[in-house]
Amino acid sequence: MRLIEKVWFENNKAKWWLVPLLLPLTLIFWLLSSFRRFAFKLGLFKSYVIDKPVIVVGNIGVGGNGKTPVVIHLVEQAKKLGFNPGVISRGYGGTAAVYPYLLDEHSTPEEAGDEPVLIAKRCGVPVVVGADRVANAQMLTAQGCDLIISDDGLQHYRLQRDIEIIVVDGKRQFGNGLLLPAGPLREGVWRLKGADIIIYNGVNNSNFTALLMSLVASNVINILSGKVVSIDEFITDNNKINAIAGIGAPQRFFDTLQTAGFNIAKQQGFIDHKNFTQDDFNQFKSELPLLMTEKDAVKCKLFAQHNWWYLPVDAQFSEQDQQVLQQILQQVREENNGSN
């Protein structure tokens, strides 16, 4: 974990002096972000309406909160209801030759970013990346999509939205509660009150009414061969494993492995969206299987070894909470049909 994240999320008293040093920058961030938000609200900055419904899945803080599994879950549920959904994303870390960039079967994380490649491969729907989410959404409508799901982009107020879903990490929640850079928040906790749905990933110890999501896994998949093995069978055949995670909260992945029964010999966390090279893996014993997240796997395929595996996870909701999500999608469908 980076030093600043220890201050944000662990209340590291040994580094308390960092917060007052950063507070002047936090004040500047608050002034600029508040002006920008109110400028859109007052119409000083123009926002755009897409002729298809838009659902934004975002958060108010930095780091991995579980947005991507929620996006994938929404895409799958929307397809079951007859939608032709598409996904837009910033494409963090990607350097495509032109934007907006529509992913295809040959797109790489270097071009489009790791999460968009993961979503495209998992869901088989059009995915467009670029800084201009309005242009991204317009490209999706040109592809025949009738529902736009935005992976992040809660603060991208140029794009008007029909539904806002905010995802919160139930363990780390809002850290020290301060705005960037003294804290991890892009917007204050007050922002949750304006969301249509709040989803807590893990546990909900807050006073907010929210849906509760858990991330579940049942199989591991070999990066090179695509072979699928149940977790129980894999653990039976492998006494120990190594593990890596380049996500917003690596320890959450390692905790998931231990809860599932894996015996981890060595684990290593990396920064979110880490661009891996072969040298990053020299520290691990080659005879032990190496497990990683699905997001990490899309970046390691070119130099993966035969015993490298990834653990795909799915968002799981109670029957009652699942009905809430389905009702939201049905509402979007009815309103969209009524406007056509």
C-alpha positions in Angstrom: 0.0 0.0 0.0 1.3 3.5 -0.9 2.2 5.8 2.0 -0.7 8.2 1.3 -3.2 5.3 1.3 -2.1 4.4 4.8 -3.0 7.9 5.9 -6.3 7.8 4.0 -7.5 4.4 5.1 -5.5 3.2 8.1 -5.3 6.4 10.2 -1.6 6.0 10.3 -0.6 8.2 13.2 3.1 8.0 12.4 2.3 9.9 9.2 -0.3 12.3 10.6 1.8 15.3 9.5 1.0 14.6 5.8 -2.7 15.6 6.3 -2.1 19.3 7.4 0.5 19.6 4.6 -2.0 18.6 2.0 -5.1 20.5 3.3 -4.3 23.7 1.3 -4.4 21.5 -1.9 -7.6 19.9 -0.7 -9.1 23.4 -0.3 -8.1 24.2 -3.9 -9.6 20.9 -5.1 -12.8 21.6 -3.2 -13.1 25.1 -4.7 -12.5 24.0 -8.3 -14.7 20.9 -8.1 -17.5 22.9 -6.4 -17.3 25.6 -9.1 -17.4 23.0 -11.8 -20.4 21.1 -10.3 -22.4 24.3 -9.9 -21.4 25.6 -13.3 -23.1 22.5 -14.9 -26.1 22.9 -12.5 -26.6 26.5 -13.5 -26.0 25.8 -17.2 -22.8 27.8 -17.5 -21.2 24.6 -18.7 -23.1 22.6 -21.2 -24.2 19.1 -20.6 -25.5 16.7 -23.3 -28.5 14.3 -23.4 -28.0 11.0 -25.3 -31.1 9.7 -27.1 -30.7 6.4 -25.3 -30.9 5.8 -21.5 -27.6 6.2 -19.6 -26.7 4.4 -16.3 -23.6 5.6 -14.5 -21.9 3.2 -12.1 -19.4 5.3 -10.1 -18.0 6.1 -6.7 -17.0 9.2 -4.7 -13.5 8.0 -3.9 -10.4 6.7 -5.6 -9.4 3.1 -5.7 -11.2 -0.2 -6.4 -14.7 -0.3 -4.9 -16.2 -3.1 -7.1 -17.6 -1.0 -9.9 -16.5 -3.4 -12.7 -18.4 -6.4 -11.3 -21.5 -4.2 -10.9 -21.2 -3.1 -14.5 -20.8 -6.7 -15.7 -23.8 -7.7 -13.6 -25.9 -4.9 -15.1 -24.9 -5.8 -18.6 -25.9 -9.4 -18.1 -29.2 -8.5 -16.5 -30.0 -5.9 -19.2 -29.3 -8.5 -22.0 -31.8 -10.9 -20.3 -34.4 -8.2 -20.4 -33.9 -7.7 -24.2 -31.6 -4.7 -24.1 -28.7 -4.3 -26.5 -26.4 -2.6 -24.0 -22.9 -1.1 -24.5 -20.3 0.2 -22.0 -18.3 3.4 -22.0 -15.1 4.0 -20.0 -12.3 6.4 -19.6 -9.9 3.6 -20.5 -7.4 4.5 -17.8 -3.8 3.7 -18.9 -4.7 3.1 -22.5 -3.1 4.9 -25.4 -5.3 4.2 -28.5 -4.3 5.9 -31.8 -7.7 7.6 -32.0 -10.6 8.4 -29.7 -13.4 7.5 -29.1 -12.0 4.0 -29.5 -14.3 1.0 -30.1 -12.8 -2.2 -28.8 -12.6 -5.3 -31.0 -11.3 -8.9 -30.4 -7.7 -7.7 -31.0 -7.8 -4.8 -28.6 -5.1 -4.8 -25.9 -4.9 -3.3 -22.4 -2.2 -1.0 -23.7 -4.7 0.5 -26.2 -7.9 0.5 -24.2 -7.0 -0.1 -20.5 -7.4 -3.2 -18.5 -11.0 -3.0 -17.2 -12.6 -2.2 -20.7 -10.8 -5.2 -22.2 -12.0 -7.4 -19.3 -15.6 -6.2 -19.8 -15.5 -6.7 -23.6 -14.1 -10.2 -23.3 -16.5 -11.2 -20.4 -19.7 -9.7 -21.7 -19.4 -9.7 -25.5 -20.9 -6.2 -25.9 -19.6 -3.1 -27.6 -17.2 -1.1 -25.4 -15.9 2.4 -26.2 -13.2 4.2 -24.4 -12.0 7.8 -24.3 -11.9 11.0 -22.2 -15.1 12.4 -23.9 -17.9 10.2 -22.5 -20.5 12.0 -24.6 -18.6 11.1 -27.8 -18.2 7.5 -26.4 -21.9 7.2 -25.8 -22.8 8.6 -29.3 -20.5 6.0 -30.9 -22.4 3.2 -29.0 -25.8 4.5 -30.2 -24.3 4.4 -33.7 -23.5 0.7 -33.0 -27.2 0.0 -32.3 -26.9 0.0 -28.5 -30.2 1.0 -26.7 -28.7 1.2 -23.2 -25.4 3.0 -22.2 -23.7 1.8 -19.0 -20.8 4.0 -17.9 -18.0 2.3 -16.0 -17.1 5.2 -13.6 -17.8 8.8 -14.7 -19.9 9.9 -11.8 -18.2 13.3 -11.9 -18.3 13.6 -15.7 -21.3 16.0 -15.6 -21.1 16.8 -19.4 -23.0 13.5 -19.9 -26.5 13.6 -18.5 -27.7 10.3 -17.0 -31.0 8.6 -16.2 -29.7 6.5 -13.3 -26.8 7.0 -10.9 -25.4 4.0 -9.0 -22.7 4.6 -6.4 -20.6 1.7 -5.2 -18.9 1.8 -1.8 -16.2 -0.5 -0.5 -17.8 -1.7 2.7 -14.4 -2.3 4.5 -12.6 1.0 3.6 -15.7 3.1 3.1 -14.7 6.8 2.9 -11.3 6.6 4.6 -10.5 9.7 6.7 -13.5 11.5 5.0 -11.4 14.2 3.4 -11.3 15.3 -0.2 -8.2 14.7 -2.4 -5.3 14.8 -1.8 -5.5 14.9 2.0 -8.2 12.1 1.7 -9.4 9.7 -0.9 -12.7 11.4 -1.8 -13.5 13.1 -5.1 -16.8 14.4 -3.6 -18.1 14.5 -0.1 -20.2 11.8 1.5 -23.2 14.1 1.0 -23.1 13.0 -2.7 -24.6 9.6 -1.9 -27.9 11.3 -1.1 -28.4 12.1 -4.8 -27.8 8.6 -6.0 -30.7 6.4 -7.3 -29.0 3.3 -5.8 -26.1 2.8 -3.4 -24.4 -0.5 -3.4 -22.1 -1.6 -0.5 -19.4 -4.1 -1.5 -19.1 -6.4 1.5 -20.8 -4.9 4.5 -22.9 -1.9 5.2 -22.1 -0.3 8.6 -23.4 3.1 7.6 -26.7 4.9 8.0 -27.4 4.9 4.3 -30.0 2.6 2.8 -28.2 0.5 0.3 -28.1 -2.8 -1.6 -25.5 -5.3 -0.4 -23.2 -7.0 -2.8 -20.8 -9.8 -2.3 -18.2 -11.0 -4.8 -18.3 -14.7 -5.3 -16.0 -17.1 -7.2 -16.4 -20.8 -8.1 -13.7 -21.5 -10.6 -10.2 -20.7 -11.6 -9.1 -20.3 -15.2 -5.8 -21.0 -16.8 -4.5 -17.8 -18.5 -2.9 -19.7 -21.5 -5.2 -22.6 -22.1 -8.5 -21.3 -20.8 -9.0 -24.5 -18.9 -11.7 -24.1 -16.1 -11.2 -25.9 -12.8 -13.4 -25.7 -9.8 -11.9 -24.1 -6.7 -12.3 -27.2 -4.6 -10.6 -29.4 -7.3 -7.8 -26.9 -7.7 -7.1 -26.7 -3.9 -7.1 -30.5 -3.7 -4.4 -30.7 -6.5 -2.3 -27.8 -5.2 -1.2 -27.5 -1.6 0.2 -24.0 -1.9 0.0 -21.1 -4.4 1.5 -17.7 -5.0 -0.8 -14.7 -5.5 -0.6 -11.2 -7.0 -3.1 -8.4 -7.3 -2.8 -5.0 -9.1 -6.1 -3.6 -8.0 -7.3 -0.7 -5.8 -7.4 -2.9 -2.7 -5.1 -5.9 -3.2 -5.6 -7.3 0.3 -9.3 -7.8 -0.5 -8.3 -10.3 -3.2 -5.9 -12.1 -0.9 -8.6 -12.3 1.8 -11.0 -13.8 -0.8 -8.4 -16.5 -1.6 -7.8 -17.4 2.0 -11.6 -17.5 2.7 -12.0 -19.8 -0.2 -9.4 -22.2 1.3 -6.2 -21.4 -0.7 -2.9 -21.7 1.1 -0.8 -18.7 0.0 2.9 -19.2 0.2 3.8 -15.7 -1.1 1.6 -12.7 -2.0 2.4 -9.4 -3.6 0.2 -6.4 -4.1 0.8 -3.8 -6.8 -0.7 -0.4 -7.6 -4.0 -0.3 -9.4 -3.8 -0.6 -13.2 -0.2 -1.8 -12.9 1.4 -2.4 -16.3 3.1 -5.7 -15.6 6.4 -7.0 -17.1 8.0 -10.4 -16.8 10.5 -9.0 -14.2 7.6 -8.4 -11.8 7.2 -12.1 -11.4 10.9 -13.2 -10.9 10.3 -13.2 -7.1 8.0 -16.2 -7.2 8.9 -19.9 -7.2 8.0 -21.1 -10.7 6.9 -24.6 -9.5 4.0 -23.1 -7.5 0.8 -22.0 -9.3 0.3 -18.3 -9.5 -3.2 -16.8 -9.0 -4.2 -13.3 -9.9 -7.4 -11.3 -10.6 -9.1 -11.3 -13.9 -8.2 -7.7 -14.5 -4.5 -8.5 -14.0 -4.7 -11.6 -16.3 -5.7 -9.6 -19.4 -2.3 -7.8 -19.1 -0.2 -10.9 -18.5 -1.3 -13.2 -21.3 1.7 -12.5 -23.6 4.3 -13.7 -21.1 2.1 -16.0 -18.9 3.5 -19.3 -17.8 1.6 -22.6 -18.0 0.7 -22.6 -14.3 -0.6 -19.0 -14.1 -4.3 -18.8 -13.3 -6.9 -16.2 -12.6 -10.0 -16.1 -10.3 -13.1 -14.5 -12.0 -15.6 -13.1 -9.5 -19.3 -12.2 -10.0 -21.4 -9.7 -8.1 -24.1 -11.5 -6.1 -27.2 -9.9 -4.5 -30.0 -11.1 -2.3 -33.2 -11.9 -4.1 -34.8 -8.7 -2.7 -31.8 -6.5 -3.8 -31.7 -8.3 -7.2 -35.4 -7.3 -7.7 -34.5 -3.7 -7.0 -31.9 -3.7 -9.8 -34.4 -5.4 -12.2 -37.0 -2.9 -11.4 -34.6 -0.1 -12.2 -33.9 -1.6 -15.6 -37.6 -2.2 -16.2 -38.2 1.5 -15.3 -35.5 2.6 -17.8 -37.1 0.3 -20.5 -40.6 1.7 -20.0 -39.4 5.3 -20.0 -37.3 4.7 -23.1 -40.3 3.0 -24.9 -42.5 5.9 -23.9 -40.2 8.5 -25.4 -40.0 6.6 -28.8 
